[in-house]
Amino acid sequence: MSTPAPQGEDRIELLLATPDFPPSAAFAAQAEVADAAIYERAAVDPDTWWADQARQRLDWDTPFTEVLDDSDAPFYRWFADGTLNVSYNCLDRHVEAGLGDRVAFHWHGEEGEQRDLTYAELLADVQRLANGLKARGVGKGDVVGIYLPMIPEVVVAMLACARIGAPHNVVFGGFSPTAVRERLEVSAAKALITADGGRRKGKTVPVKQAVDEAVDDLASLQTIVVVRSADAPCPMRAGRDVWYHDLLAGADPHCPAEPMEAEHPLFLLYSSGSTAKPKGIVHTTGGYLTGVATTTATVFDLDPERDVFWCTADVGWITGHSYVVYGPMANGCTSVIYEGAPDYPDKDIWWDIVERYRVSIFYTAPTAIRACMKWGAQYPAKHDLSSLRLLGTVGEPINPKAWLWYHTVIGAERCPIVDTWWQTETGSIMISPLPGLTATKPGSATRPLPGVSAALFDEAGGPIEQGSGVLVLTRPWPSMLRTLYKDPDRFVQTYFSQFGPGVYFVGDGARRDEDGYFWITGRIDDVINVSGHRLSTAEIESALVAHPVVAEAAVIAASDELTGQSIVAYVTLRAGTAAEPALKEALRQHVAERIGKLARPKRIIWADDVPKTRSGKIMRRLLRDIAEGRDPGDATTLRDASVLTKLQQATAQVDQVPAGAPETGNA
């Protein structure tokens, strides 16, 4: 009698021993990029490589003759004597090619509302909004703030701004009105496009009313355009405020796309995180669009004729800019936009959407994957996911067990996974598998893409061929940030002072294995120094999540009189697992076996959830405050601020390992 094949958790445990996962012969046979010589061609002459991408993938009003100008490094310029328009490249040229009836976006609301928007319909609305903004005095170079939920109008707003050369400054819908004010004030925004209200898990929250209180006295703000989205109470100030639908109804329907210099700013995007002063990242027109158009096509093996692409990111983040709006639309493909949470009205909503719209490419964050793991495989099992042919991850390193769950449960072991590394500052994906070529390893972003030059340095700037070090980019690339808005000195100091003007300092640590694959270990400042030994929080988190009862873990450093810093782990258990005291010791031993005794958490705190932004980013700064007994302060940007109170209570009650002599030895 034959032995049944391992299933579920047993199958994942079995696959943990698999060294790599090459693309299937069937996938490689149809892949857009299947010739490994592409890497060598790009490395020999990267300028020509990028120039070819820019010419082949974009339409230029004035063709460029110069590619890279590095005469004022690190303020690099790409394709500077060329002109083009991003809105034209994302809309008009597809309509002119006879694709006006192709669906650009399947929009799905959290209460089940559905709208399909074609390229022709979007072009009509973009032209009207662009003319409406011009009628209100907005022109080339004027900054327009955008503070909208994930509704189709946010795409219209971005492309209308691009059409007339008004750099947009999208503010994530989960940020507080105070954060909106800060970003509008520092960018001297002339107009704001917002909504009457927003919805989340069945609740309606007034948006315009809250924004009014924050921006009422901003001298630069002359116009507020309001989208009627949630029927929320919405005071309107005469002369300044106008309804979106009224503005479109009264606008001229024809607005030619204005040619822009390739180096004209397309948008500003303020970074979020632990720093008190957000950085205003500036991305320009020609180089940025070249980067996102190229990587959308190659990394995701995109075929606009067959694929339905779904990137689950909010447009308030760079992932939403690059892989919800500009990359997919420059390629003329069909995408999905979902306004809602991944667990509302139930925990299978994502998989319902995949089945409903026959999504073929699915791109999401490891945080979301771990949440789905915690909820259980029974939710995706309810739905037909056979349309999926490629999966992607973005935002942070993914631990091998989550990668394998994604591979087996969502991808049914047939879908390549592209684990992508990049940043707000890089604009587009930098390190990633090419799915028709690369044998992937769970947890590794693999190799730099063609045309990208990455390396590992030691702290003195010496190159490291194999092992751990500081990740750097050693050559400029088209989609790179050009500066920090109104802060060029900080731009140089933050990114180009550590190793010289020709080396971009990423801020992440990484290791490179014997095959030349990069394994991102997290931010350099996410390092714990225990008795003089530097330990990566990401590595400890990965070890914890590798235990079969752990759904998610967030590791931080807390001050310790004996060891300098100690390791504190906030651990979320899988559904049905009892939070027994003995389990803490089992987890400590598990980490010791995987990394070493020094990596054992001193405190393990059970957590139903950890503080996250609505994009899923774990706010470790708040966990450090809680672990060390400080008031975490303003939590308005969190997805669920109530988790802080629960964590404070759990932390106060936690049992600590008795203080003793610090461990020594090889960690």
C-alpha positions in Angstrom: 0.0 0.0 0.0 1.5 3.4 -1.0 2.2 6.1 1.5 0.0 9.2 1.1 1.9 12.3 -0.1 2.5 14.8 2.7 -0.1 17.6 2.9 -0.4 21.0 4.6 2.1 21.7 7.3 3.9 18.4 6.7 4.4 19.3 3.1 5.9 22.7 4.0 8.2 21.1 6.5 9.3 18.7 3.8 10.0 21.5 1.3 12.1 23.4 3.8 14.9 21.0 2.9 14.6 21.9 -0.8 17.6 24.0 -1.8 16.0 25.9 -4.6 13.0 26.1 -6.9 13.8 26.5 -10.6 11.1 27.7 -13.0 9.1 24.9 -14.6 9.9 24.0 -18.2 6.4 25.1 -19.2 6.8 28.5 -17.6 10.3 29.1 -19.0 9.1 28.2 -22.5 6.6 31.1 -22.5 8.5 33.6 -20.4 9.3 37.1 -21.9 12.8 36.8 -20.5 14.4 33.4 -20.9 17.9 34.1 -22.0 20.5 34.5 -19.2 22.7 36.5 -21.6 20.5 39.5 -20.7 22.5 40.0 -17.5 25.8 40.2 -19.4 24.5 42.5 -22.1 23.3 44.9 -19.5 26.5 44.7 -17.4 28.8 45.4 -20.4 27.0 48.7 -21.3 24.3 49.6 -18.8 23.7 53.0 -20.4 22.8 51.4 -23.7 20.7 48.9 -21.9 18.6 51.5 -20.2 18.4 53.7 -23.3 17.0 50.7 -25.2 14.4 50.1 -22.5 13.4 53.8 -22.6 13.0 53.8 -26.4 11.2 50.5 -26.7 8.8 50.9 -23.8 7.9 54.6 -23.9 6.7 57.1 -26.5 8.8 60.3 -26.5 7.7 63.7 -27.9 11.3 64.7 -28.3 13.7 61.7 -28.5 16.6 61.9 -26.1 20.2 62.0 -27.4 22.0 61.8 -24.0 21.4 59.0 -21.6 23.1 59.5 -18.2 24.6 62.9 -17.1 26.7 62.3 -14.0 28.6 65.6 -14.2 27.0 66.8 -10.9 27.0 63.5 -9.0 25.1 62.5 -7.0 22.5 64.7 -8.6 22.2 62.4 -11.6 20.1 63.2 -14.7 18.7 60.7 -17.1 17.5 61.3 -20.7 17.6 65.0 -19.9 17.2 66.4 -23.4 14.1 64.3 -24.1 10.5 65.2 -23.5 7.4 63.0 -22.9 4.2 62.8 -20.9 3.5 60.1 -18.4 -0.3 60.5 -18.7 0.0 60.0 -22.5 2.1 56.9 -22.1 -0.4 55.4 -19.6 -3.6 56.3 -21.5 -3.6 58.0 -24.9 -1.3 55.7 -26.7 -3.3 52.7 -25.7 -6.5 54.3 -26.8 -4.9 55.4 -30.1 -3.8 51.8 -30.6 -7.4 50.6 -30.5 -7.3 49.4 -26.9 -9.8 52.0 -25.5 -12.3 49.3 -24.5 -9.7 47.3 -22.6 -10.5 47.3 -18.8 -7.7 49.3 -17.0 -9.1 48.5 -13.6 -11.6 46.2 -12.0 -12.5 48.2 -8.9 -14.1 46.2 -6.0 -15.5 48.0 -3.0 -15.5 46.5 0.5 -19.3 46.1 0.5 -19.2 44.3 -2.8 -19.6 47.3 -5.2 -18.0 46.7 -8.6 -16.9 49.1 -11.4 -14.9 48.3 -14.5 -13.1 51.3 -15.9 -11.7 51.1 -19.5 -8.7 53.0 -20.8 -11.0 55.3 -22.8 -13.2 56.1 -19.8 -10.2 56.9 -17.7 -8.7 59.1 -20.4 -12.0 61.1 -20.6 -12.1 61.7 -16.9 -8.4 62.5 -16.7 -8.7 65.2 -19.4 -11.7 66.8 -17.7 -10.0 66.8 -14.3 -6.8 68.2 -15.8 -8.7 71.1 -17.4 -10.7 71.6 -14.2 -7.4 72.0 -12.2 -6.0 74.4 -14.8 -9.2 76.5 -14.5 -8.5 76.7 -10.8 -5.0 78.1 -11.4 -3.0 74.9 -11.2 -0.2 74.6 -13.7 3.2 73.1 -14.4 5.3 72.9 -11.3 2.4 73.5 -8.8 2.2 70.7 -6.2 -1.2 69.0 -5.8 -1.9 67.0 -2.6 -4.0 63.8 -3.0 -5.6 62.3 0.1 -8.0 59.6 -1.1 -9.0 56.1 -0.3 -8.5 53.3 -2.8 -11.1 54.4 -5.3 -10.7 54.9 -9.1 -10.6 58.7 -8.6 -7.2 58.4 -7.0 -5.8 57.1 -10.4 -7.6 59.8 -12.3 -6.1 62.5 -9.9 -2.5 61.2 -10.3 -2.7 61.0 -14.1 -4.5 64.4 -14.4 -1.6 66.0 -12.5 0.9 64.2 -14.7 -0.9 65.5 -17.8 -0.3 69.1 -16.9 3.1 68.8 -15.1 1.8 69.4 -11.6 3.8 67.2 -9.3 1.5 65.2 -7.0 2.0 64.5 -3.4 -0.1 61.5 -2.4 -0.7 61.1 1.3 -1.6 57.7 2.6 -5.3 57.5 3.5 -4.4 56.0 6.9 -2.4 59.0 8.0 -3.9 61.6 10.3 -5.0 65.1 9.2 -2.0 66.4 11.0 0.3 64.4 8.8 -1.6 65.7 5.8 -1.1 69.2 6.9 2.6 68.7 7.4 3.1 67.3 3.9 1.0 70.0 2.2 2.7 72.7 4.1 6.3 71.7 3.4 5.5 71.1 -0.3 3.5 74.4 -0.5 0.7 72.5 -2.2 -1.6 74.7 -4.3 -4.5 72.2 -4.4 -5.8 69.2 -2.5 -7.9 66.4 -3.9 -9.7 64.5 -1.1 -13.0 62.7 -0.3 -16.0 63.4 1.8 -15.3 60.2 3.8 -13.6 56.9 3.9 -14.8 53.4 4.7 -13.1 50.6 6.6 -14.7 47.4 7.8 -18.3 48.7 7.4 -17.6 52.0 9.2 -17.7 55.4 7.6 -15.2 58.1 8.8 -15.5 61.8 7.8 -12.3 62.8 5.9 -12.9 66.3 4.5 -14.3 67.6 7.8 -11.2 66.4 9.7 -8.8 67.7 7.0 -10.5 71.1 7.1 -9.5 71.6 10.8 -5.9 70.8 10.0 -5.4 72.8 6.8 -7.7 75.7 7.4 -4.9 78.3 7.6 -2.5 77.1 4.9 -1.8 80.1 2.8 -0.7 78.1 -0.3 -3.8 76.0 -0.5 -6.2 77.6 -2.9 -8.4 74.7 -4.0 -9.9 71.6 -2.4 -11.5 69.2 -4.8 -13.9 66.7 -3.0 -14.9 63.3 -4.3 -18.3 62.1 -3.0 -17.3 58.6 -2.0 -19.0 57.7 1.3 -21.9 60.2 1.7 -20.2 61.6 4.9 -21.0 65.0 6.3 -18.9 67.5 4.3 -18.8 71.2 4.8 -17.8 73.2 1.7 -16.1 76.6 1.8 -17.4 78.9 -1.0 -14.6 79.9 -3.4 -12.1 77.3 -2.2 -13.9 74.0 -2.3 -15.5 72.3 -5.3 -17.1 68.9 -5.8 -15.2 66.6 -8.0 -18.2 65.7 -10.1 -19.1 69.3 -10.6 -15.6 70.2 -11.7 -15.6 67.4 -14.3 -19.0 68.3 -15.5 -18.0 71.9 -16.2 -14.6 71.2 -17.8 -13.6 71.1 -21.4 -13.4 67.4 -22.4 -10.2 67.8 -24.4 -6.9 68.4 -22.7 -3.8 67.5 -24.8 -1.0 65.9 -22.8 1.8 68.5 -22.3 5.3 67.4 -23.2 7.5 67.4 -20.1 11.3 67.4 -19.8 12.4 64.0 -18.7 13.8 65.5 -15.5 10.6 67.4 -14.6 9.3 66.2 -11.2 6.5 63.7 -11.5 5.7 63.4 -7.8 6.8 63.9 -4.3 6.4 61.1 -1.8 7.1 61.5 1.9 8.6 58.6 3.7 7.1 57.4 6.9 8.7 55.6 9.8 10.5 56.3 13.0 12.2 59.6 12.1 10.6 62.7 13.4 11.0 64.5 10.0 9.7 62.7 6.9 11.9 62.8 3.8 10.3 64.2 0.7 11.5 61.8 -2.1 11.5 63.4 -5.5 10.9 61.2 -8.6 11.1 62.6 -12.1 9.3 61.8 -15.4 11.4 59.9 -17.9 13.7 57.9 -15.7 11.0 56.8 -13.3 8.6 55.7 -16.0 11.4 53.8 -17.7 12.2 51.9 -14.5 8.6 50.9 -13.6 7.6 50.1 -17.1 10.6 47.8 -17.6 10.4 46.0 -14.2 6.6 45.5 -14.5 7.1 43.8 -17.8 10.2 41.7 -16.9 9.9 40.9 -13.2 6.2 39.9 -13.5 6.5 38.3 -17.0 3.6 40.5 -18.0 1.5 39.9 -21.0 -1.1 42.6 -21.3 -3.2 40.5 -23.6 -3.8 37.7 -21.1 -2.9 38.9 -17.6 -4.9 40.4 -14.8 -2.5 42.1 -12.4 -3.2 42.7 -8.7 -0.9 44.6 -6.5 -2.6 44.9 -3.1 -0.7 48.0 -2.0 -2.3 51.3 -1.2 -1.4 54.1 -3.7 -0.2 56.2 -0.7 3.0 54.1 -0.8 5.6 53.8 -3.5 4.5 50.2 -4.3 1.1 51.6 -5.2 2.5 54.4 -7.3 4.8 52.0 -9.2 2.8 48.7 -9.4 -0.8 49.8 -9.1 -0.7 52.8 -11.4 2.3 53.7 -13.5 4.0 50.4 -14.2 0.9 48.4 -15.2 -0.7 51.3 -17.1 2.4 52.1 -19.0 2.2 48.5 -20.2 -1.5 48.7 -21.0 -2.6 45.8 -18.8 -5.7 45.1 -16.7 -5.4 45.5 -13.0 -7.5 45.2 -9.8 -8.1 47.8 -7.1 -9.7 46.8 -3.9 -10.9 49.3 -1.3 -11.0 47.4 1.9 -9.3 45.2 4.4 -8.1 41.7 3.7 -10.4 40.2 6.4 -13.6 42.1 5.6 -16.4 41.0 5.2 -14.5 37.7 5.8 -11.0 36.4 5.7 -11.4 34.9 2.2 -12.2 38.3 0.4 -8.8 38.4 -1.4 -9.3 34.9 -2.7 -12.9 35.7 -3.7 -11.5 38.6 -5.8 -8.8 36.5 -7.3 -11.4 34.0 -8.4 -14.0 36.6 -9.5 -11.6 38.6 -11.8 -9.3 35.7 -12.8 -6.3 37.3 -11.4 -3.1 35.8 -12.8 -0.4 37.9 -11.1 -0.7 38.6 -7.4 1.8 40.9 -5.5 1.5 41.4 -1.8 3.5 41.9 1.4 5.0 39.2 3.7 3.0 40.7 6.6 -0.2 39.9 4.7 0.9 36.4 3.9 1.7 35.7 7.5 -1.8 37.0 8.5 -3.3 34.6 6.0 -1.2 31.8 7.4 -2.6 32.6 10.9 -6.2 32.6 9.6 -5.7 29.2 8.0 -5.6 27.5 4.6 -9.4 26.9 4.7 -10.1 30.4 3.5 -8.1 30.2 0.2 -9.4 26.6 -0.2 -12.9 27.9 -0.7 -12.0 29.5 -4.0 -10.7 28.6 -7.4 -7.2 30.1 -7.6 -6.3 28.3 -10.8 -6.0 31.6 -12.7 -2.8 32.5 -10.8 0.4 31.9 -12.6 2.9 34.1 -10.8 3.2 35.4 -7.2 5.2 38.3 -5.8 6.2 39.7 -2.4 7.3 43.2 -1.5 8.0 45.4 1.5 10.3 43.4 3.8 12.2 40.1 3.8 10.0 37.1 3.8 10.9 34.2 6.0 11.2 30.8 4.3 8.2 29.2 6.0 5.9 32.0 4.8 7.4 31.7 1.3 6.6 28.0 1.3 3.1 28.5 2.6 2.5 31.1 -0.2 4.1 28.6 -2.7 2.0 25.6 -1.7 -1.3 27.0 -0.5 -1.8 29.9 -2.8 0.4 29.0 -5.8 -0.3 25.2 -5.6 3.4 24.7 -6.3 3.0 25.8 -9.9 3.5 29.6 -9.6 7.0 31.1 -9.5 7.5 33.6 -6.7 9.3 36.9 -7.3 10.6 38.1 -3.9 11.4 41.8 -4.7 13.7 44.2 -2.9 13.5 47.9 -3.5 12.7 51.2 -1.7 10.7 54.4 -2.0 14.0 56.0 -3.0 14.8 53.5 -5.8 11.4 54.0 -7.5 11.3 50.5 -9.0 12.5 46.9 -8.2 16.2 46.5 -7.9 16.8 42.9 -6.8 14.5 40.1 -7.8 14.3 36.8 -9.7 13.4 36.9 -13.3 10.7 34.1 -13.2 11.6 32.4 -16.5 15.3 32.2 -15.6 16.0 32.2 -11.9 16.0 29.3 -9.6 14.6 30.8 -6.4 15.5 30.2 -2.8 12.8 30.8 -0.1 13.8 34.0 1.6 16.3 35.3 -0.9 15.6 38.2 -3.4 18.3 36.5 -5.5 20.2 38.7 -7.9 20.2 42.4 -9.0 18.2 42.9 -12.1 19.8 43.6 -15.5 21.2 47.2 -15.4 21.4 47.3 -11.6 24.7 47.1 -9.8 24.6 46.0 -6.2 27.3 45.1 -3.8 28.1 44.3 -0.2 30.6 46.5 1.7 32.1 46.2 5.1 31.9 49.2 7.4 35.1 50.6 6.0 33.9 50.4 2.5 35.7 47.3 1.5 33.9 44.9 -0.9 32.6 41.6 0.4 32.1 38.9 -2.2 30.5 36.3 0.1 29.1 36.7 3.6 27.3 39.6 5.5 27.7 43.3 5.1 26.1 46.6 4.1 24.0 46.6 0.9 25.0 49.4 -1.5 24.1 50.3 -5.1 27.3 51.2 -7.0 25.9 52.7 -10.1 23.0 55.2 -10.8 19.8 53.8 -12.3 17.0 55.7 -14.1 14.2 55.5 -11.5 16.3 56.7 -8.6 15.3 59.6 -6.5 16.8 62.9 -7.7 16.9 64.7 -4.4 14.9 65.4 -1.2 12.4 68.1 -1.7 14.0 71.5 -0.7 16.7 69.6 1.2 19.6 68.7 -1.1 22.1 68.7 1.7 20.1 66.0 3.6 19.9 64.0 0.3 23.7 63.9 0.0 24.2 63.2 3.7 21.7 60.4 3.9 22.4 58.5 0.7 25.9 59.4 -0.6 28.2 60.4 2.2 28.9 57.0 3.8 31.0 55.5 0.9 31.5 58.4 -1.5 29.4 60.2 -4.1 29.3 57.3 -6.5 27.9 54.8 -4.0 24.3 54.8 -2.9 23.9 53.8 0.8 20.8 51.6 1.0 20.5 51.4 4.8 19.9 47.6 4.7 22.1 44.8 5.7 22.4 41.7 3.6 24.4 38.6 3.0 25.5 37.0 -0.2 25.7 33.2 -0.6 28.0 31.0 -2.7 25.7 31.4 -5.7 25.8 35.2 -5.6 22.2 35.5 -4.2 21.4 38.3 -1.9 19.5 37.7 1.4 18.2 41.0 2.8 18.5 40.9 6.6 16.7 44.2 7.3 17.5 47.7 8.2 21.0 48.2 9.6 19.5 50.0 12.6 17.3 46.9 13.2 20.3 45.2 14.8 20.6 44.1 18.4 23.9 44.3 20.2 23.9 41.6 22.9 27.1 41.5 24.9 29.0 42.8 21.9 27.4 40.5 19.4 25.4 42.0 16.6 22.2 40.1 15.8 19.7 40.8 13.1 16.1 41.2 14.2 14.9 39.9 10.9 16.9 36.7 11.3 15.5 36.1 14.8 11.9 36.8 13.6 12.5 34.3 10.8 13.6 31.7 13.3 10.6 32.2 15.5 8.1 32.0 12.6 9.7 28.8 11.4 8.3 27.1 14.5 5.0 25.4 13.5 2.8 27.2 16.1 4.0 30.7 15.4 2.1 32.9 12.9 4.0 36.1 13.3 6.8 37.6 15.3 8.2 41.1 15.9 11.6 41.4 17.5 13.1 44.5 19.1 16.0 45.5 21.3 15.4 46.7 24.8 17.9 48.4 27.1 19.6 45.9 29.5 21.9 46.7 32.4 23.8 43.5 32.0 24.1 42.9 28.3 23.6 46.4 26.9 20.6 45.3 24.9 18.3 42.3 25.3 16.0 40.6 22.8 12.3 41.0 23.2 9.9 39.1 21.0 6.2 39.8 20.5 4.8 36.5 19.2 1.4 35.8 17.6 0.4 32.1 17.8 -1.5 30.2 15.2 -5.2 29.8 15.8 -6.0 27.0 18.3 -2.6 27.1 20.0 -2.6 27.6 23.8 -0.3 30.3 25.1 1.4 28.0 27.6 4.4 29.2 29.7 6.3 26.1 28.6 5.9 27.1 25.0 8.1 30.2 25.7 11.0 28.0 26.7 10.4 25.8 23.7 10.6 28.8 21.4 13.8 30.0 23.0 15.3 26.6 22.5 14.1 26.6 18.9 15.8 30.0 18.2 19.0 28.7 19.9 19.1 25.7 17.6 18.6 27.8 14.5 20.8 30.7 15.2 22.7 30.3 18.6 22.2 30.8 22.3 22.8 34.5 22.1 19.8 34.9 19.9 17.3 33.5 22.4 14.8 36.2 23.4 15.0 37.3 27.0 11.3 38.1 27.0 8.6 36.6 24.9 5.2 38.4 25.0 2.1 36.8 23.5 0.4 39.2 21.1 -2.9 38.8 19.3 -1.5 41.5 16.9 1.3 44.0 16.8 1.1 47.7 15.8 1.0 48.1 12.1 0.3 50.8 9.6 -2.6 50.2 7.3 -0.1 49.1 4.7 1.0 46.3 7.0 4.4 47.8 8.2 5.2 46.8 11.7 6.0 49.9 13.8 8.9 48.5 15.9 9.6 51.9 17.4 6.3 51.6 19.3 7.2 48.2 20.5 10.5 49.5 21.8 8.6 52.2 23.7 6.2 49.6 25.2 9.1 47.2 26.1 10.9 49.9 27.9 7.9 51.4 29.7 7.6 54.6 27.7 4.4 56.2 26.4 4.2 55.3 22.7 2.6 58.6 21.9 0.6 59.4 18.8 -0.8 56.3 17.2 -3.2 57.8 14.7 -1.4 56.2 11.7 -1.9 52.7 13.0 -4.4 50.2 11.5 -5.7 49.5 15.0 -4.5 51.7 17.8 -6.2 49.5 20.4 -3.4 46.9 20.1 -1.1 49.3 22.0 -3.1 49.1 25.2 -3.3 45.3 25.0 0.4 45.0 24.4 1.2 47.4 27.3 -0.9 45.1 29.6 0.7 42.0 28.3 4.2 43.4 28.6 3.6 44.5 32.2 2.6 41.0 33.2 5.2 39.0 31.3 7.6 36.7 33.1 11.2 37.5 32.5 14.1 35.1 32.3 16.1 35.5 35.5 19.1 37.8 35.1 22.4 35.9 34.8 25.8 35.9 33.2 25.6 36.8 29.6 26.0 34.0 27.1 29.2 33.9 25.1 30.3 32.0 22.1 29.4 31.9 18.4 25.9 33.3 17.7 
